[in-house]
Amino acid sequence: MTEHAEALERARTALGRTAGRIAAPCDRGGPAAAGVRAGRSRRHVSTLAAAHCAHQVQTAEAAEAAA
């Protein structure tokens, strides 16, 4: 894989994760709106948003256990 292709893939991955973070706090319509803006499907963004929320909970629990 060329350097440019790798950079493009990293950018696409970052864009998807960002769409998930944007959609995470939104209720209805958030994932669909973020998906349209990011060029991703609503289902993909919903999955990313759920993963982002799970990561936040996991991080909070780890911080609480460390305290």
NUNU-816815 format. One record per residue (C-alpha): x, y, z; residue in three letters; residue number from 1. Coordinates in Angstrom, 3 decimals. Each point is the difference from the previous one (the first is absolute). Example, Ala and Ser with C-alpha at 12.3 -4.5 7.8 and 13.67 -1.06 7.14 Angstrom:
# NUNU-816815
- px/py/pz/resn/resi
- 12.300/-4.500/7.800/ALA/1
- 1.370/3.440/-0.660/SER/2
***
This chain:
# NUNU-816815
- px/py/pz/resn/resi
- 0.000/0.000/0.000/MET/1
- 1.381/3.390/-0.905/THR/2
- 0.523/2.803/2.460/GLU/3
- -2.893/1.965/-1.500/HIS/4
- -2.375/-2.961/0.198/ALA/5
- 0.931/-0.576/3.634/GLU/6
- -0.573/3.674/0.821/ALA/7
- -3.372/-0.103/-1.738/LEU/8
- -1.043/-3.088/1.947/GLU/9
- 1.060/1.615/3.300/ARG/10
- -2.024/3.103/-0.893/ALA/11
- -3.066/-2.080/-0.849/ARG/12
- 0.280/-1.859/3.294/THR/13
- 0.371/3.249/1.939/ALA/14
- -3.018/1.477/-1.791/LEU/15
- -2.109/-3.009/0.943/GLY/16
- 1.047/0.190/3.638/ARG/17
- -0.699/3.722/0.082/THR/18
- -3.479/-0.600/-1.407/ALA/19
- -0.567/-2.508/2.800/GLY/20
- 1.109/2.521/2.640/ARG/21
- -2.255/2.663/-1.476/ILE/22
- -3.003/-2.316/-0.094/ALA/23
- 0.556/-1.552/3.452/ALA/24
- -1.744/2.669/2.119/PRO/25
- -2.856/0.413/-2.483/CYS/26
- -3.256/-1.829/0.374/ASP/27
- -2.193/-0.464/-3.020/ARG/28
- 1.423/1.058/-3.332/GLY/29
- 3.555/0.593/1.210/GLY/30
- 1.611/-3.022/-1.634/PRO/31
- -1.885/0.560/-3.259/ALA/32
- 1.021/3.662/-0.178/ALA/33
- 3.633/-0.747/0.880/ALA/34
- 0.014/-2.850/-2.515/GLY/35
- -1.201/2.216/-2.827/VAL/36
- 2.625/2.617/0.789/ARG/37
- 2.800/-2.569/0.271/ALA/38
- -1.072/-2.074/-2.986/GLY/39
- -0.727/-3.026/2.185/ARG/40
- -3.141/-2.048/0.530/SER/41
- -2.259/0.630/2.988/ARG/42
- 0.675/-3.528/1.221/ARG/43
- 3.766/0.480/-0.189/HIS/44
- -0.161/3.268/1.938/VAL/45
- -2.374/-1.533/2.569/SER/46
- 2.520/-2.787/0.573/THR/47
- 2.834/2.523/0.345/LEU/48
- -2.074/2.088/2.420/ALA/49
- -0.764/-3.053/2.137/ALA/50
- 3.693/-0.926/0.052/ALA/51
- 0.904/3.553/1.011/HIS/52
- -2.509/-0.051/2.871/CYS/53
- 1.234/-3.406/1.161/ALA/54
- 3.576/1.278/-0.037/HIS/55
- -0.997/3.020/2.098/GLN/56
- -1.693/-2.238/2.572/VAL/57
- 2.985/-2.334/0.082/GLN/58
- 2.390/2.935/0.472/THR/59
- -2.150/1.439/2.811/ALA/60
- -0.147/-3.367/1.770/GLU/61
- 3.783/-0.397/-0.271/ALA/62
- 0.533/3.488/1.435/ALA/63
- -2.412/-0.740/2.847/GLU/64
- 1.745/-3.292/0.789/ALA/65
- 3.379/1.747/0.035/ALA/66
- -1.189/2.659/2.431/ALA/67
***
